[in-house]
Amino acid sequence: MTDQIVEKVAVQTEESRNQGRRAFLKGSAAVAGGVMFTKAASAAEGAGYDAKKAVAPYAGKEEITTVLQDGAARKTLGFGVRKYPYGMPSPFEKEVQRRTLEWLTPDSMASITMTPLHQLHGIITPNGLHFERFHGGVPTINPDEHRLVIHGLVERPLIFTMDDLKRFPSVSRIHFVECPANGAMEWKGVQLNSVQWTHGMMSCVEYTGVRLSDLLKEAGIKPEGKWIIPEGADAAGMARSIPLDLAMDDCFIAYAQNGEALRREQGYPIRLVVPGCEANMWVKYLRRIQVHDVPMQHREETSKYTELMPDGTAQRFSWYMEANSVITYPSPDFKMEGPGKYFLRGLAWSGRGKVAHVDISVDGGKTWKEAHFTSPVLDKAWTRFELEWDWDGSEAFLMSRVTDETGYVQPPMPQMRKLEGTNNVYHRTAMVTWRVHAWEDGKNGGLIENVQY
Amino acid sequence: MTDQIVEKVAVQTEESRNQGRRAFLKGSAAVAGGVMFTKAASAAEGAGYDAKKAVAPYAGKEEITTVLQDGAARKTLGFGVRKYPYGMPSPFEKEVQRRTLEWLTPDSMASITMTPLHQLHGIITPNGLHFERFHGGVPTINPDEHRLVIHGLVERPLIFTMDDLKRFPSVSRIHFVECPANGAMEWKGVQLNSVQWTHGMMSCVEYTGVRLSDLLKEAGIKPEGKWIIPEGADAAGMARSIPLDLAMDDCFIAYAQNGEALRREQGYPIRLVVPGCEANMWVKYLRRIQVHDVPMQHREETSKYTELMPDGTAQRFSWYMEANSVITYPSPDFKMEGPGKYFLRGLAWSGRGKVAHVDISVDGGKTWKEAHFTSPVLDKAWTRFELEWDWDGSEAFLMSRVTDETGYVQPPMPQMRKLEGTNNVYHRTAMVTWRVHAWEDGKNGGLIENVQY
């Protein structure tokens, strides 16, 4: 399928931060959207009117009169009910979609698409835009024929139909789900000029399902049972090893996302939900859970999802996604249209619990201001933040830094790189920086790009 | 468009509750789903195993072995990423859709479709299933050309583009939205045998937008300005009168629902959000807000959305949706498959704030037990409740009763009817009753139907 968006790829920063943090935009400089000012801004002269406000839309009596005329939509009937028994977005939103990087994985059956974070609002990801990650393509499973087996070191091996599962007590919670490879391409330096590419391997939805602990108690864990091995019914046979303590905590088996049945791309008819932990543990198309005395050493926890350290050893079982944040607006898909008031916006989240606070810097980390939250603050879920910013048009370096309720502070990239080197792929949760080019900078004025230091 | 589901219409209850509450199912007795027991329930004999548990899925070693074989999905690759850049539900879920009653309104351009509440989970309604209500069809508006005007008794008439609106501080909140005609068909007696028909004129999503108070302050309300008149750009020119105090409270102008742009059916590109109040005030395709000294007396607040009282007068300006609740499972779309343990589930909500508690009766209101909540409890949003029920197979009458944080208790239907008669159409928020037919009742055993008393 042809992707209509030009991939914007920035070269790596050539010099260190202290040497000026210059960076170059290479390839297409086209931007997908613009931060627009109303042209008539300076015409505003009402009593007490603050011209520095975010908008200045008064445009004189004539234009008001024009705008108040009945438009085309008033003069024709629209379409009727049930044109879309299951609705779809407006055709004007057709560019808001999941996208992949063609070069990222060699095969569409074992690849990923990213959620367009820069186009989203609030903390809920609509089901149609939830990121995808498959290891063997997406099966279309008949829920009437699907079974979940719990076996191994249990008192009573159990077989569940979908109806059986729905008859257990239910739980509905809003959680983010994040691939540990989110940001993988940024370990060695900046590569990608869109928050959809740097952070889009995650989504946040409301899941409904059955507590895993209820099912495991029903089966009765034998004393020697210390690990669970969930396994998917798809061609990949995805499996992971999860310690029993974690499994008995707040995990559940979801049959719904955002109110309706799971989507196929997210594991229809059932997937495991492991709140706060990396997404590959959230096994999709879940067909069995084996209770075991030792971890499984499955291929997806040896060949993949391990972290190659500078000394050549590999970190394994890095379950939790540490606190992370990103400014989504403005970000490289946008272009500043002039100095003025902006509201910096973004997402913060933590696999360890709730977001406690978020600080924002516009000068590359020299000074910080606390942002406020514009959404509910929920456990292991996205939190939206916002901060007023009067941009004077000079070069700026936008950064966000989250602190979670455990006190963990999101590190800068040099600190993360110093500890883990640059050969690692997973759990790159350090801060990112958006460089805003000075307004007077010729044709690049107002451009926003991903830089590192 | 052909609706594949047979409409199930029950005749009105013929006798009063005290005379036995008999009711008859008329027309098709087909049910859309069933509450299934695993057939092998009685085979369970593990140590400590409680056969009365909701499920009893142990089915012997042979079946476990069979189920553990690799199934069809394991043996073939599924489809790859970006088959659906904007995703859709599994084809197995195609019956989960918005539906209308053909006889309810004479024209599809001024009609309604209902959300399939019995098929939903959690508190978020997916955008594709959000109920629809149009007065003049759905326009497809180009957001680049759309304008919002604030004028009338203001210091500074203002014109906003969509980009202008997005540059204001944002707010993201989860709220229910409900047509005051929800339940309208039930005033005189029971008519409809599905919770999609009795309560489906509502949904609950996360909205993101701009506080209305910020925009009104920007315009500067003149001292004589006491009402706002929001008006839509569609063929219906929907308008309502809203007192300034209410407008300055927690209203906002939404450009997003569940993360993405509003759907056309819900007002793309912008709609007013009036939390807790009847949905017709949430003007869609919002094109202007006139500040006025008196209410407008628009046709939609004189011919419609007024409540005809027994004495012939009409109640007007019934803004708030009072506390309400309904059991969605089991409900008339399901059929009990035998005595055993069930978890009664439903939705509660209040236009006045948070849900405080929900009681459930299985004996038609003689005795009550408190349900627990299985979702976050948010302001003016749906709350999910659940209660364990050991059904002995005898006739039962299921009811739920919500109390909100103001202390308001949901009334029984006779009380509401005594006050408001039966000619009213709107704000029927009284309790409903689902009759469960006794298990031994021949072919009707386990059927569930909507009854009144």
Chai-1 contact restraints between the chains, C-beta under 6 A:
chainA,res_idxA,chainB,res_idxB,connection_type,confidence,min_distance_angstrom,max_distance_angstrom,comment,restraint_id
A,M1,B,R82,contact,1.0,0.0,6.0,A-B,restraint_1
A,M36,B,D163,contact,1.0,0.0,6.0,A-B,restraint_2
A,T38,B,D164,contact,1.0,0.0,6.0,A-B,restraint_3
A,G46,B,E155,contact,1.0,0.0,6.0,A-B,restraint_4
A,G46,B,R156,contact,1.0,0.0,6.0,A-B,restraint_5
A,A54,B,R167,contact,1.0,0.0,6.0,A-B,restraint_6
A,A54,B,F168,contact,1.0,0.0,6.0,A-B,restraint_7
A,V55,B,D164,contact,1.0,0.0,6.0,A-B,restraint_8
A,V55,B,R167,contact,1.0,0.0,6.0,A-B,restraint_9
A,P57,B,L158,contact,1.0,0.0,6.0,A-B,restraint_10
A,P57,B,I159,contact,1.0,0.0,6.0,A-B,restraint_11
A,P57,B,F160,contact,1.0,0.0,6.0,A-B,restraint_12
A,P57,B,D164,contact,1.0,0.0,6.0,A-B,restraint_13
A,Y58,B,R156,contact,1.0,0.0,6.0,A-B,restraint_14
A,Y58,B,L158,contact,1.0,0.0,6.0,A-B,restraint_15
A,A59,B,I159,contact,1.0,0.0,6.0,A-B,restraint_16
A,I64,B,P157,contact,1.0,0.0,6.0,A-B,restraint_17
A,V67,B,R147,contact,1.0,0.0,6.0,A-B,restraint_18
A,V67,B,V149,contact,1.0,0.0,6.0,A-B,restraint_19
A,V67,B,I159,contact,1.0,0.0,6.0,A-B,restraint_20
A,L68,B,V149,contact,1.0,0.0,6.0,A-B,restraint_21
A,G71,B,A233,contact,1.0,0.0,6.0,A-B,restraint_22
A,A73,B,P139,contact,1.0,0.0,6.0,A-B,restraint_23
A,A73,B,I141,contact,1.0,0.0,6.0,A-B,restraint_24
A,A73,B,A233,contact,1.0,0.0,6.0,A-B,restraint_25
A,A73,B,D234,contact,1.0,0.0,6.0,A-B,restraint_26
A,R74,B,A235,contact,1.0,0.0,6.0,A-B,restraint_27
A,L77,B,M109,contact,1.0,0.0,6.0,A-B,restraint_28
A,L77,B,G136,contact,1.0,0.0,6.0,A-B,restraint_29
A,L77,B,G137,contact,1.0,0.0,6.0,A-B,restraint_30
A,L77,B,A235,contact,1.0,0.0,6.0,A-B,restraint_31
A,G78,B,G137,contact,1.0,0.0,6.0,A-B,restraint_32
A,G78,B,V138,contact,1.0,0.0,6.0,A-B,restraint_33
A,G78,B,P139,contact,1.0,0.0,6.0,A-B,restraint_34
A,F79,B,G137,contact,1.0,0.0,6.0,A-B,restraint_35
A,F79,B,V138,contact,1.0,0.0,6.0,A-B,restraint_36
A,G80,B,S108,contact,1.0,0.0,6.0,A-B,restraint_37
A,G80,B,M109,contact,1.0,0.0,6.0,A-B,restraint_38
A,G80,B,G137,contact,1.0,0.0,6.0,A-B,restraint_39
A,V81,B,T100,contact,1.0,0.0,6.0,A-B,restraint_40
A,V81,B,S108,contact,1.0,0.0,6.0,A-B,restraint_41
A,V81,B,S111,contact,1.0,0.0,6.0,A-B,restraint_42
A,V81,B,T113,contact,1.0,0.0,6.0,A-B,restraint_43
A,V81,B,E132,contact,1.0,0.0,6.0,A-B,restraint_44
A,R82,B,M1,contact,1.0,0.0,6.0,A-B,restraint_45
A,R82,B,T100,contact,1.0,0.0,6.0,A-B,restraint_46
A,R82,B,T113,contact,1.0,0.0,6.0,A-B,restraint_47
A,P85,B,Q97,contact,1.0,0.0,6.0,A-B,restraint_48
A,P85,B,R98,contact,1.0,0.0,6.0,A-B,restraint_49
A,Y86,B,Q97,contact,1.0,0.0,6.0,A-B,restraint_50
A,Y86,B,G128,contact,1.0,0.0,6.0,A-B,restraint_51
A,G87,B,G128,contact,1.0,0.0,6.0,A-B,restraint_52
A,G87,B,R263,contact,1.0,0.0,6.0,A-B,restraint_53
A,G87,B,E265,contact,1.0,0.0,6.0,A-B,restraint_54
A,S90,B,R264,contact,1.0,0.0,6.0,A-B,restraint_55
A,S90,B,Y268,contact,1.0,0.0,6.0,A-B,restraint_56
A,F92,B,P143,contact,1.0,0.0,6.0,A-B,restraint_57
A,E93,B,A261,contact,1.0,0.0,6.0,A-B,restraint_58
A,Q97,B,P85,contact,1.0,0.0,6.0,A-B,restraint_59
A,Q97,B,Y86,contact,1.0,0.0,6.0,A-B,restraint_60
A,R98,B,P85,contact,1.0,0.0,6.0,A-B,restraint_61
A,T100,B,V81,contact,1.0,0.0,6.0,A-B,restraint_62
A,T100,B,R82,contact,1.0,0.0,6.0,A-B,restraint_63
A,S108,B,G80,contact,1.0,0.0,6.0,A-B,restraint_64
A,S108,B,V81,contact,1.0,0.0,6.0,A-B,restraint_65
A,M109,B,L77,contact,1.0,0.0,6.0,A-B,restraint_66
A,M109,B,G80,contact,1.0,0.0,6.0,A-B,restraint_67
A,S111,B,V81,contact,1.0,0.0,6.0,A-B,restraint_68
A,T113,B,V81,contact,1.0,0.0,6.0,A-B,restraint_69
A,T113,B,R82,contact,1.0,0.0,6.0,A-B,restraint_70
A,L120,B,G259,contact,1.0,0.0,6.0,A-B,restraint_71
A,H121,B,T208,contact,1.0,0.0,6.0,A-B,restraint_72
A,H121,B,A256,contact,1.0,0.0,6.0,A-B,restraint_73
A,H121,B,G259,contact,1.0,0.0,6.0,A-B,restraint_74
A,G122,B,S172,contact,1.0,0.0,6.0,A-B,restraint_75
A,G122,B,E206,contact,1.0,0.0,6.0,A-B,restraint_76
A,G122,B,T208,contact,1.0,0.0,6.0,A-B,restraint_77
A,G122,B,G259,contact,1.0,0.0,6.0,A-B,restraint_78
A,I124,B,E206,contact,1.0,0.0,6.0,A-B,restraint_79
A,I124,B,N258,contact,1.0,0.0,6.0,A-B,restraint_80
A,I124,B,G259,contact,1.0,0.0,6.0,A-B,restraint_81
A,T125,B,G259,contact,1.0,0.0,6.0,A-B,restraint_82
A,P126,B,N127,contact,1.0,0.0,6.0,A-B,restraint_83
A,P126,B,N258,contact,1.0,0.0,6.0,A-B,restraint_84
A,P126,B,G259,contact,1.0,0.0,6.0,A-B,restraint_85
A,P126,B,E260,contact,1.0,0.0,6.0,A-B,restraint_86
A,N127,B,P126,contact,1.0,0.0,6.0,A-B,restraint_87
A,G128,B,Y86,contact,1.0,0.0,6.0,A-B,restraint_88
A,G128,B,G87,contact,1.0,0.0,6.0,A-B,restraint_89
A,E132,B,V81,contact,1.0,0.0,6.0,A-B,restraint_90
A,G136,B,L77,contact,1.0,0.0,6.0,A-B,restraint_91
A,G137,B,L77,contact,1.0,0.0,6.0,A-B,restraint_92
A,G137,B,G78,contact,1.0,0.0,6.0,A-B,restraint_93
A,G137,B,F79,contact,1.0,0.0,6.0,A-B,restraint_94
A,G137,B,G80,contact,1.0,0.0,6.0,A-B,restraint_95
A,V138,B,G78,contact,1.0,0.0,6.0,A-B,restraint_96
A,V138,B,F79,contact,1.0,0.0,6.0,A-B,restraint_97
A,P139,B,A73,contact,1.0,0.0,6.0,A-B,restraint_98
A,P139,B,G78,contact,1.0,0.0,6.0,A-B,restraint_99
A,I141,B,A73,contact,1.0,0.0,6.0,A-B,restraint_100
A,P143,B,F92,contact,1.0,0.0,6.0,A-B,restraint_101
A,R147,B,V67,contact,1.0,0.0,6.0,A-B,restraint_102
A,V149,B,V67,contact,1.0,0.0,6.0,A-B,restraint_103
A,V149,B,L68,contact,1.0,0.0,6.0,A-B,restraint_104
A,E155,B,G46,contact,1.0,0.0,6.0,A-B,restraint_105
A,R156,B,G46,contact,1.0,0.0,6.0,A-B,restraint_106
A,R156,B,Y49,contact,1.0,0.0,6.0,A-B,restraint_107
A,R156,B,Y58,contact,1.0,0.0,6.0,A-B,restraint_108
A,P157,B,I64,contact,1.0,0.0,6.0,A-B,restraint_109
A,L158,B,P57,contact,1.0,0.0,6.0,A-B,restraint_110
A,L158,B,Y58,contact,1.0,0.0,6.0,A-B,restraint_111
A,I159,B,P57,contact,1.0,0.0,6.0,A-B,restraint_112
A,I159,B,A59,contact,1.0,0.0,6.0,A-B,restraint_113
A,I159,B,V67,contact,1.0,0.0,6.0,A-B,restraint_114
A,F160,B,P57,contact,1.0,0.0,6.0,A-B,restraint_115
A,D163,B,M36,contact,1.0,0.0,6.0,A-B,restraint_116
A,D164,B,T38,contact,1.0,0.0,6.0,A-B,restraint_117
A,D164,B,V55,contact,1.0,0.0,6.0,A-B,restraint_118
A,D164,B,P57,contact,1.0,0.0,6.0,A-B,restraint_119
A,R167,B,A54,contact,1.0,0.0,6.0,A-B,restraint_120
A,R167,B,V55,contact,1.0,0.0,6.0,A-B,restraint_121
A,F168,B,A54,contact,1.0,0.0,6.0,A-B,restraint_122
A,P169,B,F343,contact,1.0,0.0,6.0,A-B,restraint_123
A,S170,B,T374,contact,1.0,0.0,6.0,A-B,restraint_124
A,V171,B,T374,contact,1.0,0.0,6.0,A-B,restraint_125
A,S172,B,G122,contact,1.0,0.0,6.0,A-B,restraint_126
A,S172,B,T374,contact,1.0,0.0,6.0,A-B,restraint_127
A,S172,B,S375,contact,1.0,0.0,6.0,A-B,restraint_128
A,S172,B,R384,contact,1.0,0.0,6.0,A-B,restraint_129
A,E206,B,G122,contact,1.0,0.0,6.0,A-B,restraint_130
A,E206,B,I124,contact,1.0,0.0,6.0,A-B,restraint_131
A,T208,B,H121,contact,1.0,0.0,6.0,A-B,restraint_132
A,T208,B,G122,contact,1.0,0.0,6.0,A-B,restraint_133
A,A233,B,G71,contact,1.0,0.0,6.0,A-B,restraint_134
A,A233,B,A73,contact,1.0,0.0,6.0,A-B,restraint_135
A,D234,B,A73,contact,1.0,0.0,6.0,A-B,restraint_136
A,A235,B,R74,contact,1.0,0.0,6.0,A-B,restraint_137
A,A235,B,L77,contact,1.0,0.0,6.0,A-B,restraint_138
A,A256,B,H121,contact,1.0,0.0,6.0,A-B,restraint_139
A,N258,B,I124,contact,1.0,0.0,6.0,A-B,restraint_140
A,N258,B,P126,contact,1.0,0.0,6.0,A-B,restraint_141
A,G259,B,L120,contact,1.0,0.0,6.0,A-B,restraint_142
A,G259,B,H121,contact,1.0,0.0,6.0,A-B,restraint_143
A,G259,B,G122,contact,1.0,0.0,6.0,A-B,restraint_144
A,G259,B,I124,contact,1.0,0.0,6.0,A-B,restraint_145
A,G259,B,T125,contact,1.0,0.0,6.0,A-B,restraint_146
A,G259,B,P126,contact,1.0,0.0,6.0,A-B,restraint_147
A,E260,B,P126,contact,1.0,0.0,6.0,A-B,restraint_148
A,A261,B,E93,contact,1.0,0.0,6.0,A-B,restraint_149
A,R263,B,G87,contact,1.0,0.0,6.0,A-B,restraint_150
A,R264,B,S90,contact,1.0,0.0,6.0,A-B,restraint_151
A,E265,B,G87,contact,1.0,0.0,6.0,A-B,restraint_152
A,Y268,B,S90,contact,1.0,0.0,6.0,A-B,restraint_153
A,F343,B,P169,contact,1.0,0.0,6.0,A-B,restraint_154
A,T374,B,S170,contact,1.0,0.0,6.0,A-B,restraint_155
A,T374,B,V171,contact,1.0,0.0,6.0,A-B,restraint_156
A,T374,B,S172,contact,1.0,0.0,6.0,A-B,restraint_157
A,S375,B,S172,contact,1.0,0.0,6.0,A-B,restraint_158
A,R384,B,S172,contact,1.0,0.0,6.0,A-B,restraint_159
